[in-house]
Amino acid sequence: MITPRTILIRGVAVATAVCVFVGGCDAPTAPRPTFAYDPTTLSRGVLYRWPTGRVIQVWVSDESATSATSLPLAVRQAIAVWNNVPTFGEFSLAMTTRIDDANIIVYDRASALPIAPGTCAFDPQGSAGYTYLCPSATAPAVAQHFALTSGTLAAASVIIRVDRGRATDQAAYGRLVMHEFGHALGIGGHSDRSADLMFGAPQVDSPGAADIKTLRYLLGQRAALTL
């Protein structure tokens, strides 16, 4: 059991609110490498991830045709790259056109927040990227599902907000989005190496060996919070 507390994950590229955690699930099923960097430094020792075998549905907000950068394009690229990481079918990312069906909702700061925030504070504080999740008030070992602004309860338990105003071009925007997906998949930490995608200010276009090793490690661990 993890002592109840409020955890605020903050960094150059991410700020995730996480609260009370207990219990765990999904025992490891195969030998795993150790992590290349601790995936829980931002979450203060709390490991979170999706249930094994989950098809994670991703919805992305619509864009203005006049925008110089494309969020849907960046999301599609992130999905394709991160889907190459699992070795035992632990997860698969897929796009959905229905926000009600989404497990992850992605939107840009220029758009309105499409959900009602959970019981943890939603506070991007001008960050370039903000990945938000919040434990359920009734089942703290499970992430809360958010209500849409319409009042309908959605399937989403993770929100990614990015700010295109902090990206110089599509490549930089794509790096930001791909980095945030790393957090959404369970990497609650940053690498201290600029050669890694999960460096606090991402400078590479895809996960490196250290990022892959770290995610594969945590996919085989018991989670304190199930997304």
DAGI-V378706 format. One record per residue. N is the residue number from 1. RES is the residue in three letters. PHI is phi as a letter, one per 20 degrees, with the letter a starting at -180 (* if undefined). Layout:
# DAGI-V378706
n->N res->RES phi->PHI
n->N res->RES phi->PHI
This chain:
# DAGI-V378706
n->1 res->MET phi->*
n->2 res->ILE phi->e
n->3 res->THR phi->g
n->4 res->PRO phi->g
n->5 res->ARG phi->a
n->6 res->THR phi->d
n->7 res->ILE phi->d
n->8 res->LEU phi->c
n->9 res->ILE phi->e
n->10 res->ARG phi->c
n->11 res->GLY phi->a
n->12 res->VAL phi->g
n->13 res->ALA phi->d
n->14 res->VAL phi->b
n->15 res->ALA phi->b
n->16 res->THR phi->c
n->17 res->ALA phi->e
n->18 res->VAL phi->c
n->19 res->CYS phi->d
n->20 res->VAL phi->f
n->21 res->PHE phi->c
n->22 res->VAL phi->b
n->23 res->GLY phi->m
n->24 res->GLY phi->r
n->25 res->CYS phi->a
n->26 res->ASP phi->l
n->27 res->ALA phi->f
n->28 res->PRO phi->g
n->29 res->THR phi->d
n->30 res->ALA phi->b
n->31 res->PRO phi->g
n->32 res->ARG phi->c
n->33 res->PRO phi->f
n->34 res->THR phi->f
n->35 res->PHE phi->f
n->36 res->ALA phi->e
n->37 res->TYR phi->b
n->38 res->ASP phi->f
n->39 res->PRO phi->e
n->40 res->THR phi->c
n->41 res->THR phi->f
n->42 res->LEU phi->f
n->43 res->SER phi->e
n->44 res->ARG phi->l
n->45 res->GLY phi->n
n->46 res->VAL phi->e
n->47 res->LEU phi->e
n->48 res->TYR phi->c
n->49 res->ARG phi->a
n->50 res->TRP phi->e
n->51 res->PRO phi->g
n->52 res->THR phi->g
n->53 res->GLY phi->n
n->54 res->ARG phi->f
n->55 res->VAL phi->e
n->56 res->ILE phi->e
n->57 res->GLN phi->e
n->58 res->VAL phi->d
n->59 res->TRP phi->d
n->60 res->VAL phi->c
n->61 res->SER phi->f
n->62 res->ASP phi->f
n->63 res->GLU phi->c
n->64 res->SER phi->f
n->65 res->ALA phi->f
n->66 res->THR phi->e
n->67 res->SER phi->f
n->68 res->ALA phi->f
n->69 res->THR phi->c
n->70 res->SER phi->d
n->71 res->LEU phi->f
n->72 res->PRO phi->g
n->73 res->LEU phi->f
n->74 res->ALA phi->f
n->75 res->VAL phi->f
n->76 res->ARG phi->f
n->77 res->GLN phi->f
n->78 res->ALA phi->f
n->79 res->ILE phi->f
n->80 res->ALA phi->f
n->81 res->VAL phi->f
n->82 res->TRP phi->f
n->83 res->ASN phi->f
n->84 res->ASN phi->e
n->85 res->VAL phi->e
n->86 res->PRO phi->f
n->87 res->THR phi->d
n->88 res->PHE phi->c
n->89 res->GLY phi->m
n->90 res->GLU phi->f
n->91 res->PHE phi->b
n->92 res->SER phi->b
n->93 res->LEU phi->e
n->94 res->ALA phi->b
n->95 res->MET phi->e
n->96 res->THR phi->c
n->97 res->THR phi->e
n->98 res->ARG phi->d
n->99 res->ILE phi->f
n->100 res->ASP phi->f
n->101 res->ASP phi->e
n->102 res->ALA phi->f
n->103 res->ASN phi->e
n->104 res->ILE phi->c
n->105 res->ILE phi->d
n->106 res->VAL phi->d
n->107 res->TYR phi->b
n->108 res->ASP phi->e
n->109 res->ARG phi->g
n->110 res->ALA phi->f
n->111 res->SER phi->e
n->112 res->ALA phi->f
n->113 res->LEU phi->f
n->114 res->PRO phi->e
n->115 res->ILE phi->c
n->116 res->ALA phi->e
n->117 res->PRO phi->g
n->118 res->GLY phi->e
n->119 res->THR phi->f
n->120 res->CYS phi->e
n->121 res->ALA phi->f
n->122 res->PHE phi->e
n->123 res->ASP phi->b
n->124 res->PRO phi->f
n->125 res->GLN phi->l
n->126 res->GLY phi->m
n->127 res->SER phi->f
n->128 res->ALA phi->f
n->129 res->GLY phi->c
n->130 res->TYR phi->b
n->131 res->THR phi->d
n->132 res->TYR phi->d
n->133 res->LEU phi->b
n->134 res->CYS phi->b
n->135 res->PRO phi->f
n->136 res->SER phi->f
n->137 res->ALA phi->f
n->138 res->THR phi->e
n->139 res->ALA phi->c
n->140 res->PRO phi->f
n->141 res->ALA phi->e
n->142 res->VAL phi->c
n->143 res->ALA phi->f
n->144 res->GLN phi->f
n->145 res->HIS phi->e
n->146 res->PHE phi->e
n->147 res->ALA phi->e
n->148 res->LEU phi->f
n->149 res->THR phi->f
n->150 res->SER phi->f
n->151 res->GLY phi->o
n->152 res->THR phi->f
n->153 res->LEU phi->f
n->154 res->ALA phi->e
n->155 res->ALA phi->e
n->156 res->ALA phi->f
n->157 res->SER phi->c
n->158 res->VAL phi->c
n->159 res->ILE phi->d
n->160 res->ILE phi->d
n->161 res->ARG phi->d
n->162 res->VAL phi->c
n->163 res->ASP phi->c
n->164 res->ARG phi->f
n->165 res->GLY phi->f
n->166 res->ARG phi->e
n->167 res->ALA phi->d
n->168 res->THR phi->f
n->169 res->ASP phi->a
n->170 res->GLN phi->f
n->171 res->ALA phi->f
n->172 res->ALA phi->f
n->173 res->TYR phi->f
n->174 res->GLY phi->f
n->175 res->ARG phi->f
n->176 res->LEU phi->f
n->177 res->VAL phi->f
n->178 res->MET phi->f
n->179 res->HIS phi->f
n->180 res->GLU phi->f
n->181 res->PHE phi->f
n->182 res->GLY phi->g
n->183 res->HIS phi->f
n->184 res->ALA phi->f
n->185 res->LEU phi->e
n->186 res->GLY phi->p
n->187 res->ILE phi->e
n->188 res->GLY phi->e
n->189 res->GLY phi->b
n->190 res->HIS phi->c
n->191 res->SER phi->e
n->192 res->ASP phi->e
n->193 res->ARG phi->d
n->194 res->SER phi->f
n->195 res->ALA phi->f
n->196 res->ASP phi->d
n->197 res->LEU phi->f
n->198 res->MET phi->e
n->199 res->PHE phi->f
n->200 res->GLY phi->g
n->201 res->ALA phi->d
n->202 res->PRO phi->g
n->203 res->GLN phi->c
n->204 res->VAL phi->d
n->205 res->ASP phi->e
n->206 res->SER phi->b
n->207 res->PRO phi->f
n->208 res->GLY phi->e
n->209 res->ALA phi->g
n->210 res->ALA phi->f
n->211 res->ASP phi->f
n->212 res->ILE phi->f
n->213 res->LYS phi->f
n->214 res->THR phi->f
n->215 res->LEU phi->f
n->216 res->ARG phi->f
n->217 res->TYR phi->f
n->218 res->LEU phi->f
n->219 res->LEU phi->f
n->220 res->GLY phi->d
n->221 res->GLN phi->e
n->222 res->ARG phi->f
n->223 res->ALA phi->e
n->224 res->ALA phi->f
n->225 res->LEU phi->c
n->226 res->THR phi->e
n->227 res->LEU phi->f
